[in-house]
Amino acid sequence: MTIKFIALDTDGTLLNSTGKILPSTKKVVKTALDQGIKVALCSGRPIAGLKHFMDELGIIGPDQYAITLNGAITRTADGKIMTKDLVSNRLYRKMYAFANEHHLPFNVVSPDSKIITGDHDIDLMVYTQAYENSATLYIREPDELPSDFEIAKGCFATKAKLLDQWEDKIRQEFGQELYIVRADDCFLELLHPNVNKGTGLKELTEKLGITPEEVMAIGDERNDITMFDFAGTAVCMDNGSEETKKHADYVTTSNDEDGISNAFEKFL
């Protein structure tokens, strides 16, 4: 069946190992857009961390899209929110209290791309997270925010070794109420239970009248598995995790070796 919609992960997929978009990727994305194929970034990043890449690729205007924050918020490229599923203030406070009790680096991302932490000794990974997402970093405790303040996601962002020690305990504490995903070695994210990339992609394509068989998804990490399971064609980068590759229909070359271009040329 003809592919009408392509979902691209960002880090490790769209971006090479130096954080840049390859010229070959720009070329094939432009060709796809010119042919009327929708190309959307489907990322764990907030919109502030995607907008400059979308502009660089020509993904602009009211009829192009982005699936942000691992599916928590779907927007048109010009900013209109189409779908959102946020985490309650109660659960935000519960996550904050857990992190504070166990001295774990923790932050949240607001729907408008702010990164907020109650930590005064901020982990380096949180600074990196804010920088990579072009996001403002605020130091605020829950009581300093509105009582009805909802978040897009909570994030334990720190060294992989520390997350390895705590991941099971965090899942035991919050797994009944939240969707939890290890986005990469240094990020464990907690979102509304209805949220994942696959659900975000499903909600958006249904609104557009596009079937799963008409969707291709390209990614590299564990948070991409749900969109792989939804899409008719699932492509994993060669630099992707072994677990993610098991859910792919095809493994393309790496993000440094024209992996997106090769996938487009094979399936379009």
C-alpha positions as CSV (number, residue, x, y, z in Angstrom):
1,M,0.0,0.0,0.0
2,T,1.2,3.5,-0.8
3,I,2.8,5.3,2.2
4,K,1.1,8.6,3.0
5,F,2.5,9.5,6.4
6,I,6.1,9.1,7.8
7,A,6.9,9.5,11.5
8,L,10.5,10.3,12.3
9,D,12.1,10.0,15.7
10,T,14.6,12.8,16.4
11,D,17.6,11.8,18.5
12,G,19.5,8.9,17.1
13,T,17.4,8.9,13.9
14,L,16.8,12.3,12.3
15,L,20.0,13.6,13.9
16,N,23.4,12.1,13.4
17,S,25.9,11.5,16.1
18,T,26.9,15.2,16.1
19,G,23.3,16.4,16.4
20,K,22.9,17.5,12.8
21,I,20.5,16.6,10.0
22,L,22.3,14.9,7.1
23,P,22.1,16.5,3.6
24,S,20.7,13.2,2.3
25,T,17.9,13.4,4.8
26,K,17.0,16.9,3.9
27,K,16.8,15.9,0.2
28,V,14.5,12.9,0.6
29,V,12.2,14.7,3.1
30,K,11.8,17.6,0.7
31,T,11.0,15.1,-2.1
32,A,8.4,13.4,0.1
33,L,6.7,16.6,1.1
34,D,6.6,17.8,-2.5
35,Q,4.8,14.5,-3.3
36,G,2.2,15.3,-0.7
37,I,3.4,12.8,1.8
38,K,3.1,13.9,5.4
39,V,6.4,13.9,7.3
40,A,6.1,14.4,11.1
41,L,8.7,14.4,13.8
42,C,7.6,12.0,16.6
43,S,9.8,12.7,19.5
44,G,10.2,12.7,23.3
45,R,11.2,16.3,22.9
46,P,8.9,19.3,23.5
47,I,8.0,21.5,20.6
48,A,10.7,24.0,21.5
49,G,13.3,21.3,20.9
50,L,11.8,20.3,17.5
51,K,10.7,23.6,15.9
52,H,14.1,24.6,14.4
53,F,14.6,21.1,12.9
54,M,11.1,21.2,11.4
55,D,11.8,24.6,9.9
56,E,15.1,23.3,8.5
57,L,13.2,20.4,6.8
58,G,10.3,22.5,5.5
59,I,7.8,20.9,7.8
60,I,5.8,24.1,8.3
61,G,2.2,25.4,8.2
62,P,-1.2,24.2,9.4
63,D,-1.3,21.0,7.4
64,Q,2.0,19.5,8.8
65,Y,2.4,18.0,12.2
66,A,4.6,17.1,15.2
67,I,4.0,14.4,17.8
68,T,5.8,15.7,20.9
69,L,6.7,14.5,24.4
70,N,6.4,10.9,23.4
71,G,2.8,11.4,22.3
72,A,1.6,13.6,25.2
73,I,0.8,16.6,22.8
74,T,0.2,16.5,19.1
75,R,0.4,19.9,17.3
76,T,0.2,21.3,13.8
77,A,3.5,22.7,12.6
78,D,2.2,26.3,13.2
79,G,1.4,25.5,16.9
80,K,-2.2,24.5,17.2
81,I,-2.7,21.7,19.7
82,M,-4.7,18.8,18.3
83,T,-4.5,16.2,21.1
84,K,-3.1,16.3,24.6
85,D,-3.0,14.0,27.6
86,L,-1.4,15.5,30.7
87,V,-0.3,14.2,34.1
88,S,-2.3,15.4,37.1
89,N,-0.9,17.7,39.8
90,R,-1.5,14.9,42.4
91,L,0.9,12.6,40.5
92,Y,3.4,15.3,39.8
93,R,3.6,15.9,43.6
94,K,3.9,12.2,44.2
95,M,6.8,11.9,41.8
96,Y,8.5,14.9,43.3
97,A,8.1,13.6,46.8
98,F,9.6,10.2,45.8
99,A,12.5,11.8,44.0
100,N,13.2,14.1,47.0
101,E,13.0,11.3,49.5
102,H,15.5,9.2,47.6
103,H,17.7,12.0,46.4
104,L,17.1,11.3,42.8
105,P,17.5,14.0,40.1
106,F,14.0,14.8,38.8
107,N,12.4,17.3,36.6
108,V,9.1,17.8,34.7
109,V,8.3,19.3,31.3
110,S,5.3,21.6,31.1
111,P,3.0,21.7,28.1
112,D,4.7,24.9,26.9
113,S,8.2,23.3,26.9
114,K,9.5,24.7,30.2
115,I,11.7,22.3,32.2
116,I,11.1,22.6,35.9
117,T,13.0,21.0,38.7
118,G,12.9,21.4,42.5
119,D,16.6,20.4,42.7
120,H,19.1,23.1,43.7
121,D,22.1,20.8,43.0
122,I,21.1,20.2,39.3
123,D,22.3,17.1,37.6
124,L,24.4,17.7,34.5
125,M,21.8,15.7,32.4
126,V,19.1,18.2,33.3
127,Y,21.2,21.1,31.9
128,T,21.9,19.0,28.8
129,Q,18.2,18.3,28.5
130,A,17.3,22.0,28.6
131,Y,20.1,23.0,26.2
132,E,19.2,20.3,23.6
133,N,15.5,21.3,23.7
134,S,16.0,25.1,23.6
135,A,14.0,25.1,26.8
136,T,14.0,27.5,29.7
137,L,15.1,25.8,33.0
138,Y,13.2,26.8,36.1
139,I,13.9,25.9,39.8
140,R,10.5,25.5,41.4
141,E,8.9,23.2,44.0
142,P,5.3,22.1,43.5
143,D,4.0,24.5,46.2
144,E,5.5,27.4,44.1
145,L,3.2,26.5,41.2
146,P,-0.6,26.6,40.8
147,S,-2.5,23.9,42.6
148,D,-4.0,22.7,39.3
149,F,-0.6,22.7,37.5
150,E,-0.5,19.7,35.1
151,I,2.7,18.4,33.4
152,A,3.4,16.7,30.1
153,K,5.9,14.3,31.6
154,G,8.1,13.6,34.6
155,C,11.7,12.7,34.0
156,F,14.4,11.1,36.0
157,A,17.5,12.3,34.1
158,T,20.9,11.2,35.4
159,K,23.7,8.8,34.9
160,A,22.7,5.4,33.4
161,K,24.2,3.5,36.3
162,L,21.9,5.3,38.8
163,L,18.8,4.8,36.7
164,D,19.7,1.1,36.4
165,Q,19.6,0.9,40.2
166,W,16.3,2.7,40.5
167,E,14.3,1.8,37.4
168,D,12.5,-1.2,38.9
169,K,11.6,0.6,42.1
170,I,10.2,3.6,40.1
171,R,8.1,1.2,38.0
172,Q,6.8,-0.5,41.1
173,E,5.8,2.8,42.7
174,F,4.2,4.4,39.6
175,G,3.6,1.7,37.0
176,Q,-0.1,1.3,37.9
177,E,-0.9,5.0,37.3
178,L,1.6,6.1,34.6
179,Y,3.2,5.0,31.4
180,I,6.9,4.6,32.1
181,V,9.5,4.4,29.3
182,R,13.3,4.3,29.3
183,A,13.8,6.8,26.5
184,D,17.5,6.2,26.5
185,D,20.2,5.2,29.0
186,C,20.0,8.5,30.9
187,F,16.3,9.3,30.8
188,L,13.4,7.5,32.5
189,E,10.1,9.2,31.7
190,L,6.7,9.0,33.3
191,L,3.6,10.1,31.3
192,H,-0.2,9.9,31.3
193,P,-1.2,6.2,31.0
194,N,-2.8,6.8,27.6
195,V,0.4,8.3,26.2
196,N,3.1,6.7,24.1
197,K,4.3,7.4,20.6
198,G,2.1,4.7,19.1
199,T,-1.0,6.2,20.6
200,G,0.0,9.7,19.5
201,L,0.6,8.5,16.0
202,K,-2.7,6.6,16.0
203,E,-4.7,9.6,17.2
204,L,-3.2,11.9,14.6
205,T,-3.5,9.7,11.6
206,E,-7.1,8.8,12.4
207,K,-7.9,12.5,12.4
208,L,-6.2,12.7,8.9
209,G,-8.0,9.6,7.6
210,I,-4.8,7.7,7.1
211,T,-4.7,3.9,7.9
212,P,-1.8,2.2,9.8
213,E,-0.9,0.4,6.5
214,E,-0.2,3.9,5.0
215,V,2.2,4.8,7.8
216,M,6.0,4.3,8.0
217,A,7.8,4.9,11.3
218,I,11.5,5.3,11.6
219,G,13.3,5.2,15.0
220,D,16.0,3.7,17.1
221,E,15.1,3.4,20.8
222,R,12.7,1.7,23.2
223,N,10.2,4.6,23.2
224,D,9.8,4.0,19.4
225,I,8.5,0.5,19.8
226,T,4.9,1.5,20.2
227,M,4.9,3.4,17.0
228,F,6.6,0.5,15.3
229,D,3.8,-1.8,16.5
230,F,1.2,0.7,15.1
231,A,2.8,1.5,11.7
232,G,2.4,-0.7,8.6
233,T,6.1,-0.3,7.9
234,A,8.6,0.0,10.8
235,V,12.2,0.9,10.2
236,C,15.0,0.8,12.8
237,M,18.3,2.5,12.5
238,D,21.4,0.3,12.6
239,N,22.5,2.3,15.6
240,G,19.3,1.4,17.4
241,S,18.9,-0.9,20.4
242,E,18.6,-4.6,19.9
243,E,15.2,-4.7,21.6
244,T,13.9,-2.0,19.1
245,K,15.2,-3.9,16.1
246,K,13.1,-6.9,17.1
247,H,10.0,-4.9,16.4
248,A,11.1,-3.5,13.0
249,D,10.3,-4.8,9.6
250,Y,13.6,-3.5,8.3
251,V,16.9,-2.3,9.7
252,T,18.4,0.5,7.7
253,T,21.9,2.0,7.9
254,S,22.9,4.2,10.9
255,N,22.2,7.8,11.5
256,D,25.7,8.6,10.3
257,E,25.3,6.5,7.1
258,D,22.3,8.0,5.4
259,G,19.9,5.6,7.2
260,I,16.8,7.8,6.6
261,S,17.6,8.4,2.9
262,N,18.1,4.6,2.4
263,A,14.8,3.8,4.0
264,F,12.9,6.4,2.0
265,E,14.5,5.1,-1.2
266,K,13.5,1.5,-0.3
267,F,9.9,2.1,0.6
268,L,8.7,5.2,-1.3
